[in-house]
Amino acid sequence: METMPKISTPLPGPEAQKILALDKQYVSPSYTRDYPLVAKRGQGAIVEDVDGNFFLDFAAGIAVVSTGHCHPDVVRVIQKQAETLIHMSGTDFYYPLMAQLAEKMAKITPGTFAKKVAFGNSGAEAMEAAMKIARYHTKRHRFIAFLGSFHGRTMGALSLTASKAVQRRGFGPLVPGVVHVPYANPYRCPQGHRAPECVCDCVCSDLLERQLFKTAVPPDEVAAIIVEPIQGEGGYIIPPPRFLDNLRQLCDKYGILLIFDEVQCGMGRTGKMWACDHVGVVPDIIITAKGIASGLPLGVTVARAELMDWGPGAHASTFGGNPVACAAALETIRLLEEKYVANSARVGEYIMGRIVDWPHKHRTVGQVRGRGLMIGIELVKSQETREPNPEARNKVIDRAFNLGLLVLGCGESTIRLMPPLMINREQADFAIDTLNRCITEAEQ
Ligand SMILES: Cc1ncc(COP(=O)(O)O)c(C=O)c1O
């Protein structure tokens, strides 16, 4: 398998075109495909398409293949587990891997208190469990979430999601009781301030406490505040350091639970195991999915033990935490702890060092921001007005694909870099040089 991109046919190639036609005929048109990659094989950070073209994958199956595609150690444990026990259903029986992964998750998530763990199959399911725990335990019905946030597409999770209108249009009425407030985005301050004066304290003190809690939302009816410590689909937005701590204090004051959605920013992506580790704020409930099992479906909800006071039958999932996914997760976590979280920090810092001056080099680059290998490059029409530039962003993504680099967008006009956490410098350099070229071309 190649270790660098190699494009040898026009894209999409002849075999890819056949699959695109079949897909168009039978597959739900609700999926968003930015460009016609038809994958056949993956190894490390490289994906081969059905026509023998090789791409460098800076999307990682949307932040999923944290250890790289088909990591040999992960493949080995999956194969071994598949030969031993594929399914049993932890909802009705016991097996060692579920209890062992629960113990591991309790140990590696923030907070030294006792915890309990519920298993599902996706980020959305992990969020459903978190919402249900919060309502059940607090006996309150309201939730506060943030504009720009993405928490999944099942009805409960979708009620919290406010990333793009198309994701909600036509599906209402959604779960009642959810109120959205602006996220603390220092580049687009909700109050119109500019960094460094904007520290986004306004979201907690003004918007939530002084306005919302005094008018429309009695705080003693709020079960939980749900927040991504770094906003993912909303644009790879890193809030100011005090933001999560302010939320923690507000929650403590009013008996509200604080739920961190680390589905995208967790599992080592930011150069620490959890994005919230960067600011040392501990939630009551944390959810994760995506990168946890290197590509097998698994969603995990970890809560303070006393919050899971529900009894048998209150919540479960037939497949959630099946043995093969649990085995893949334990091996993934072993690899993350051994080397890939550190690699994410190291290579992420290297990439940031090379692109941090792009707002000076490129007139369409408004801001470059990131932690570890969760990096966003926001394109704007004018650096002064900061008007989003989705046309340029889309051009860059499309051109990068044709040059052998897979990247995706997020927010209105941000390019997101979320490669597998095992990439090396040579691959990072290829991605940076390719993006530099594509942005330069898009500016012509
Ligand atoms: C922060 C966050 N939460 C939840 C989800 C939903 O995860 P899933 O697609 O596995 O349901 C996503 C997916 O992109 C996400 O980024």
The ligand as an SDF file (V2000), in Angstrom:
LIG
                    3D

 16 16  0  0  0  0  0  0  0  0999 V2000
  -20.1720   16.4360   18.5560 C   0  0  0  0  0  0  0  0  0  0  0  0
  -21.0070   15.3580   17.9520 C   0  0  0  0  0  0  0  0  0  0  0  0
  -21.9670   14.7740   18.6940 N   0  0  0  0  0  0  0  0  0  0  0  0
  -22.7460   13.7930   18.2050 C   0  0  0  0  0  0  0  0  0  0  0  0
  -22.5810   13.3650   16.9090 C   0  0  0  0  0  0  0  0  0  0  0  0
  -23.4740   12.2760   16.3730 C   0  0  0  0  0  0  0  0  0  0  0  0
  -22.7460   11.1250   16.1920 O   0  0  0  0  0  0  0  0  0  0  0  0
  -23.3270    9.9370   15.2660 P   0  0  0  0  0  0  0  0  0  0  0  0
  -23.2590   10.4080   13.8600 O   0  0  0  0  0  0  0  0  0  0  0  0
  -22.4030    8.7910   15.5570 O   0  0  0  0  0  0  0  0  0  0  0  0
  -24.7160    9.6840   15.7240 O   0  0  0  0  0  0  0  0  0  0  0  0
  -21.6040   13.9430   16.0920 C   0  0  0  0  0  0  0  0  0  0  0  0
  -21.4280   13.5160   14.6950 C   0  0  0  0  0  0  0  0  0  0  0  0
  -20.8620   14.1740   13.8790 O   0  0  0  0  0  0  0  0  0  0  0  0
  -20.7950   14.9700   16.6350 C   0  0  0  0  0  0  0  0  0  0  0  0
  -19.8410   15.5530   15.9090 O   0  0  0  0  0  0  0  0  0  0  0  0
  1  2  1  0
  2  3  1  0
  2 15  2  0
  3  4  2  0
  4  5  1  0
  5  6  1  0
  5 12  2  0
  6  7  1  0
  7  8  1  0
  8  9  2  0
  8 10  1  0
  8 11  1  0
 12 13  1  0
 12 15  1  0
 13 14  2  0
 15 16  1  0
M  END
$$$$
